[in-house]
């Protein structure tokens, strides 16, 4: 019998991991775009938009942390696995690898899951 709580936690985690992974790429591109261009650049002319994107990313990252922590508890991850998964959400590109790694670990430990 599949563990519906674990399945739902995994699905919520995967959604948030992909959203946060995409946002962190946007945030980093905005940051490096500001550094590499002059005062008339698109990045410097749209500071308000970039500030909103940064704030939205921060809020979504907090939700991601909660979803990952809940999944960690339900899947009984080790502290090291949990910490590396949480920190990987801060690195562009690596967050997608971490999501894949976490999903693979949960499915390996719980083959009855269908998600």
C-alpha positions in Angstrom: 0.0 0.0 0.0 1.5 3.3 -1.0 2.3 5.9 1.6 0.1 8.8 0.6 1.6 11.2 3.1 5.1 10.5 1.8 3.9 10.7 -1.8 2.3 14.0 -1.3 5.3 15.4 0.5 7.6 14.3 -2.3 5.3 15.9 -4.9 5.2 19.2 -3.0 9.0 19.1 -2.5 9.6 18.5 -6.3 7.3 21.4 -7.3 9.0 23.8 -4.9 12.5 22.6 -5.8 11.8 23.2 -9.5 10.3 26.6 -8.9 13.1 27.7 -6.6 15.7 26.3 -9.0 14.3 28.4 -11.8 14.0 31.5 -9.6 17.6 31.2 -8.4 18.8 31.2 -12.0 16.8 34.4 -12.7 18.1 36.0 -9.5 21.7 35.2 -10.4 21.4 36.4 -13.9 19.9 39.7 -12.7 22.8 40.1 -10.2 25.5 39.4 -12.7 23.6 41.5 -15.3 23.8 44.5 -12.9 27.6 44.0 -12.4 28.5 43.6 -16.1 26.5 46.5 -17.5 26.4 50.3 -17.3 23.9 52.7 -15.8 21.7 52.6 -19.0 21.4 48.8 -19.0 18.0 47.0 -18.7 19.0 45.7 -15.3 19.8 49.1 -13.9 16.6 50.6 -15.3 14.4 47.9 -13.8 15.6 47.9 -10.2 12.1 47.7 -8.8 11.3 44.6 -10.8 14.5 42.9 -9.8 13.8 43.8 -6.1 10.4 42.1 -6.4 11.9 39.0 -8.1 14.5 38.8 -5.3 11.8 39.1 -2.6 9.6 36.5 -4.3 12.5 34.1 -4.5 13.3 34.6 -0.8 9.7 33.8 0.1 9.6 30.8 -2.2 12.9 29.5 -0.8 11.4 29.6 2.7 8.5 27.4 1.4 11.0 25.1 -0.3 12.9 24.7 3.0 9.7 23.8 4.8 8.7 21.3 2.1 12.2 19.7 2.1 12.2 19.5 5.9 8.8 17.8 5.9 9.9 15.3 3.3 13.1 14.7 5.2 11.1 13.8 8.3 8.7 11.6 6.4 11.4 9.8 4.4 13.7 9.6 7.4 16.7 11.1 5.7 20.0 11.4 7.5 21.0 14.9 8.7 23.8 15.1 6.1 21.4 14.2 3.3 18.9 16.8 4.5 21.5 19.6 4.9 23.0 19.0 1.4 19.5 19.0 -0.1 18.6 22.2 1.6 21.8 24.0 0.7 21.7 22.8 -2.9 18.6 25.0 -3.4 20.9 28.0 -3.3 23.1 27.1 -6.2 21.9 27.6 -9.7 21.7 24.3 -11.6 22.7 22.2 -8.6 19.2 22.5 -7.2 17.9 20.5 -10.1 20.4 17.7 -9.5 19.5 17.8 -5.8 15.8 17.4 -6.6 16.6 14.4 -8.8 18.9 12.9 -6.1 16.2 13.3 -3.4 13.5 11.9 -5.6 15.6 8.9 -6.5 16.5 8.3 -2.8 12.8 8.4 -1.8 11.7 6.1 -4.6 14.5 3.7 -3.9 13.6 3.5 -0.2 9.8 3.4 -1.0 9.3 1.6 -4.3 5.5 1.5 -3.7 5.4 5.3 -4.5 3.9 6.0 -7.9 5.0 9.7 -8.3 
